[in-house]
Amino acid sequence: MANVEGTQDRQALAGRVAARIDRLPLTRVQWELAILVEIAWGFIIVDTDGIGARLYPFVWRPQHVIDTVQYGVIQALQVGLGVLLGAYVMSWVAGRFGRRPAIILSLALGGVFLWPFAYVQSFWGLSLLSILSTLGVGGIVATHAVYLTEMIAPEARNRVLLASQAVTPLVGVAISLLGFWLIPGEWRAFIWASALVLVVVLLPLVFWRLPESPRWLEAMGRHEDAEKAMADLERRTADALGASLPEPEEGRHPLFPPRGGAWRELFSSRRYRGRVLTLIVCWMFGYAGIVYGAGAFAGLYMVDHGGSPHFVFLLFTISYVFVFLSFLANSWLRERVERRDTILLMTVVFSLAILAMYFHPTKPVLAVFFTMSRIGSILWLFNMYNYTAVAFATRIRSVAFAWTDGLAHLGAWAGVTLIGFLYGIGPNHLGWVFFIVVPGALFPGFLIRFAGIKQAGMVLEQVST
């Protein structure tokens, strides 16, 4: 087997465990793992990453706790520095100790640092909490797509990833309904309920039901552990299938043992360097615009145009329902459409919706086109997660996620801080609208489309090695 540039002094081995994973038929076993991980992602992200956007328009601003510029700083610390630190620390945990411990630790961090938001009422205290509370966010961002990519065969990968990720908008529905019920009157109860779900419900469930990735164990040279984990996965799959499993197809899963300094390979290898730089730029501008730049101020924009707390949270709820349906539609496409094409389409959908909200900010228009913008932004985000995870080999996948998605949260930090000022510039917040549409959505969409790699239907070890 030919060596790959950047790995010349390592002999390519046959990835036997990887071959055994890729021949597993799709059963309830893979669905259970995928849905459980995505529920964990949903509650960590929606509970902690979005806490400021829920509380500022209806609690912090009316009570004069902080002003709009300070809110922009808090959001930037939350989505920038906190997630960045979490992504790097948890990617190291995922690469050194395993995907499973990183996911478990992310849940614990998310819950432990969420409940103090119910009592802290100062700018500096909220700033510190905004960093600490999103360490878990960075952790689950750096591991959820990585883990599921390694556990699912290529023929079913896109279908299972996107269909299971559809549960995250359902989590958003549940949390938005809770906010509709409790905010602003019982906002502290809202925070406590969110923290308890993470620590009391999801943490024990994930600890009990989530196995380690056999593909990662094999790539790390832990062959005995990989064999045990793989045998258990095969047994569960065969039981669910009610039949014997097909034989693995050897020779399609080149495995290069790790050799330390995984991050160096990302930049020394011509194969990976271009991918890393393209993804850093796309993630950096996307986080600043279509993801956090839009999400942090959309609720405030609706309040400034007459939206009440009930209007905003009800609209959040309805939009999540349509996002759920859009996930199912996207998963139905399976591998027939390249992810980079879908990513570009979602930036166009988002941009057109935001422009409609800008030119006609009436409540009916806000309701329809905010929902469209939400579909565009969330499907962009998850397709980018899946694209990034598939683009790198198992031995460096978690580190690559930290150096691309993780490092790009500096863009979220700087971008959201800047938007705190841009929101007040121009007629009807034109500075904010221009920033999230042009550099924040269209630019990364076109860049990934024309500088990205093809992934549809590819064996993971082939497309990423």
Salt bridges, closest charged atoms under 4 A:
ASP9 OD2 - ARG259 NH1 2.44
ASP22 OD1 - ARG215 NH2 2.86
ASP22 OD2 - HIS253 NE2 2.86
GLU32 OE2 - ARG209 NE 2.69
GLU32 OE1 - ARG236 NH2 3.48
GLU38 OE2 - HIS144 ND1 3.14
GLU150 OE2 - ARG99 NH2 2.55
GLU150 OE2 - ARG397 NH1 2.91
GLU224 OE2 - LYS228 NZ 3.71
ASP225 OD2 - ARG222 NH2 3.16
GLU227 OE1 - ARG20 NH1 2.83
ASP232 OD1 - ARG235 NH2 2.62
GLU234 OE1 - ARG20 NH2 2.83
GLU234 OE2 - ARG23 NH1 2.75
ASP239 OD2 - ARG235 NH1 3.65
GLU249 OE1 - ARG252 NH1 3.19
GLU265 OE1 - ARG10 NH2 3.39
GLU265 OE2 - ARG395 NH2 2.57
ASP304 OD1 - ARG61 NH2 3.47
ASP304 OD2 - HIS429 NE2 3.72
GLU335 OE2 - ARG339 NH2 3.69
ASP341 OD1 - ARG449 NE 2.55
ASP405 OD1 - HIS409 ND1 3.82
GLU461 OE2 - ARG215 NH1 2.49
